[in-house]
Amino acid sequence: MIEFKKHSGIYTLSTKQVLNVSLEEAWDFFSSPENLQRITPSHMGFKITSDVNHKAYAGQIITYKVGILPGVKQNWVTEITQVKDQEFFIDEQRFGPYKMWHHEHWFYSLPDGKTLMEDKISYKIPFGFLGTIAQNIFIKKQLKEIFEYRFNTLEAMFNEK
């Protein structure tokens, strides 16, 4: 499920997915920054350019190169601002394509041993009215495609065993 909302000039994308793994297994996978490349569409040319030899921790800076448009790669710098072990972590863009990017990753243990994962991304597009046009023409579509790819990849990895 992917849902978009707009409020006060900020867009929010929300997703939910149940994974057929324990909370510990889900946390182990998602708190390892190097796994982000595995769940990002290959056509985006996503590449982590910093050292990420640790699990996510508050204050961690991660740098990437990512294709935001065909043939156009951009540097992107995020900081892991908060982590609560096996509950949530938050990353925020410090430099990159968005005026603001705040991504919350939430994890809940379900009674049947599965894990509910929720993502909430709040973002603001630069360039005022032109940014609004870009959101309506391609940014929303691109984010939807990224998170659909992620959903399908995670289904194959964790739910089709």
C-alpha positions in Angstrom: 0.0 0.0 0.0 1.4 3.4 -1.0 -0.4 6.6 0.0 0.5 10.2 -0.8 -0.8 13.3 1.1 0.0 17.0 0.9 0.0 19.3 3.8 1.5 22.8 4.3 3.6 22.4 1.1 5.0 19.1 2.3 4.2 15.8 0.7 4.0 12.6 2.7 4.4 9.1 1.2 3.4 6.2 3.5 3.8 2.5 2.9 3.2 -0.7 4.9 4.3 -4.2 4.3 4.1 -7.4 6.3 7.3 -9.5 6.1 7.4 -13.2 6.9 10.4 -12.8 9.2 11.0 -12.0 12.8 11.5 -8.5 14.0 15.1 -9.3 14.7 15.7 -10.5 11.1 13.9 -7.5 9.6 15.8 -5.1 11.8 19.1 -6.8 10.9 18.4 -6.4 7.2 17.1 -2.8 7.2 19.5 -1.3 9.7 22.4 -2.3 7.4 22.8 0.6 5.0 24.5 -1.5 2.4 21.2 -3.4 1.8 19.6 -0.2 0.5 21.2 -0.9 -2.9 19.5 -4.3 -3.0 16.0 -2.8 -2.8 16.5 0.1 -5.1 15.8 -0.2 -8.9 19.1 -0.9 -10.8 18.3 1.7 -13.5 18.8 4.4 -10.8 22.5 3.5 -10.6 22.3 3.8 -6.8 25.7 3.6 -5.2 26.8 4.3 -1.6 30.0 6.3 -1.7 30.9 6.4 2.0 32.0 3.7 4.4 29.0 1.9 5.9 30.7 -0.8 7.9 28.3 -0.4 10.9 24.6 -0.8 11.5 22.6 2.4 11.4 23.4 4.7 14.4 22.4 8.2 15.3 24.8 10.7 13.7 25.8 8.4 10.9 26.4 10.2 7.6 25.9 8.2 4.4 26.7 9.5 1.0 25.3 8.2 -2.3 25.2 8.8 -6.0 21.8 8.2 -7.5 20.2 8.8 -10.9 17.3 11.1 -10.4 16.6 11.5 -14.1 17.9 9.3 -17.0 21.6 10.2 -17.5 21.6 12.6 -14.5 23.3 11.4 -11.3 23.3 13.4 -8.2 25.2 13.3 -4.9 22.9 12.7 -1.9 23.9 13.0 1.7 21.7 11.6 4.5 22.2 11.5 8.3 20.7 8.8 10.5 19.3 11.2 13.1 17.5 8.7 15.5 17.7 5.0 16.2 15.7 2.9 18.7 16.9 -0.7 18.4 14.3 -3.0 16.7 11.7 -0.2 16.7 12.6 2.6 14.3 15.3 4.7 12.7 15.0 8.1 10.9 17.2 9.4 8.1 17.2 13.0 6.9 18.7 14.5 3.7 21.5 16.9 4.4 22.3 17.6 0.7 20.5 16.4 -2.3 17.6 16.8 -4.7 14.9 17.7 -2.2 14.4 20.8 -0.2 13.6 18.5 2.7 13.6 14.7 3.1 12.6 13.0 6.4 12.3 9.2 6.3 10.9 7.3 9.2 11.3 3.5 9.2 9.1 1.7 11.8 9.1 -2.0 12.7 6.4 -3.9 14.7 6.5 -7.5 15.8 3.2 -9.3 15.0 1.7 -12.1 17.1 2.3 -14.6 14.3 6.0 -14.0 14.3 5.9 -11.8 11.3 7.0 -8.1 11.1 5.0 -5.1 10.0 7.2 -2.5 8.4 6.0 1.1 7.9 7.8 3.8 6.0 6.8 7.5 6.3 8.6 9.9 4.0 7.9 13.6 4.4 9.5 15.7 1.7 9.4 19.2 0.1 10.3 19.9 -3.5 12.5 22.9 -4.4 11.7 25.5 -7.0 8.2 26.6 -5.9 5.6 26.4 -8.6 8.0 24.6 -10.9 8.6 22.0 -8.2 4.9 21.5 -7.8 4.7 20.8 -11.6 7.6 18.4 -11.3 5.9 16.6 -8.4 2.7 16.2 -10.4 4.5 15.1 -13.7 7.3 12.8 -12.5 8.5 12.9 -8.9 5.3 11.3 -7.4 5.4 8.7 -10.2 9.1 8.0 -9.7 8.7 7.6 -5.9 5.7 5.3 -6.4 7.8 3.1 -8.8 10.7 3.0 -6.3 8.5 1.9 -3.5 6.6 -0.6 -5.6 10.0 -2.1 -6.7 11.0 -2.2 -3.0 7.7 -3.9 -2.1 8.1 -6.5 -4.8 11.7 -7.2 -4.0 11.0 -7.6 -0.3 8.1 -9.9 -1.2 10.5 -12.1 -3.2 13.2 -12.0 -0.5 11.0 -12.6 2.6 7.5 -13.7 1.7 8.0 -16.3 -1.1 10.2 -18.7 0.8 
